[in-house]
Amino acid sequence: MNEVRARWSRDGFVVLPGFLPAEDLASAQAGLEVLHPTAAGFHDGLDPRGRRYVGDEFAGIDAFPFASPELSLLAVHPRLTDLAAALAGDDELRMYQAEVWAKYTGAADYDQDLHRDYLNHTVLVPTVAAGYRQVEMFLYLCDVPQDLGPPHLVPREHTRHLPARPNWYLRPGADPGGVPDDDLRAFVAAGDTGALYDAEVSAAGPAGTVVAFGLDTFHRGTALARPRGARFTMHVNYRPASADWALRGPWADRSHDSAWYRFVERATANQLALFGFPPPGHPFWNPDTLRAMAQRYPTLDLSPWERPLLP
């Protein structure tokens, strides 16, 4: 882990091929068809859901909690949370976003410009200070070779001098039509961006690969070129519990979905702490709150929170 942390600190990202073993992925992979068409289902027009993905690169995103509880549990896999804690420099974490993203060759233009994610991940700005770093992760749910659109990332040595704005650095000759006006003015002033694209690194890898990166890391999605191709990934984001400024929406908004209940009733106390459940021994827990929790989550094992209250 020391080497991983060193690469993370030096480059702003780390690519860990096959970080989750096949046996840990299998049940979650089986649940993908609940969310998205298979490659054949999309390309042969056999799955009517396929129309959803055409013309919009982000149309293949499903947000946590997922219809498949196995996918929801994968987002809080102990290997992922241990890695996030090591990179964030804090053992008390919150998971503030998770998505499963399906892409299909020819459905949309997935070739992005280099950018950072901080504008919709924090109300502040990125920091590399220990204890405040947010950790983004891509987890590959299938093999993602170069022709299936792996993310590309730029090592920090090429970007650490860049200001907070502009956030987007377009490919040379790219149409700037989608860039906000204030960012576009800064982009034009920034001049040529070709050197950034020359420095980018492909994160191609097998199923189970984890790509972890920081909010200050320039990266982009790339095009799917394989005929009849499909790519399935999970995007999971963690933050130190004390970093209240890092958020993408409160979990309470989703906490009466049936998928949320299926997830909670199979999760551990440590996994639920990632969403703000107070730990065992916290003063929130008393006979009244535990009785109410048993009504809201009838099959949740409440013993971890009950045990400290026993005489």
Disulfide bonds with the S-S distance in Angstrom:
none
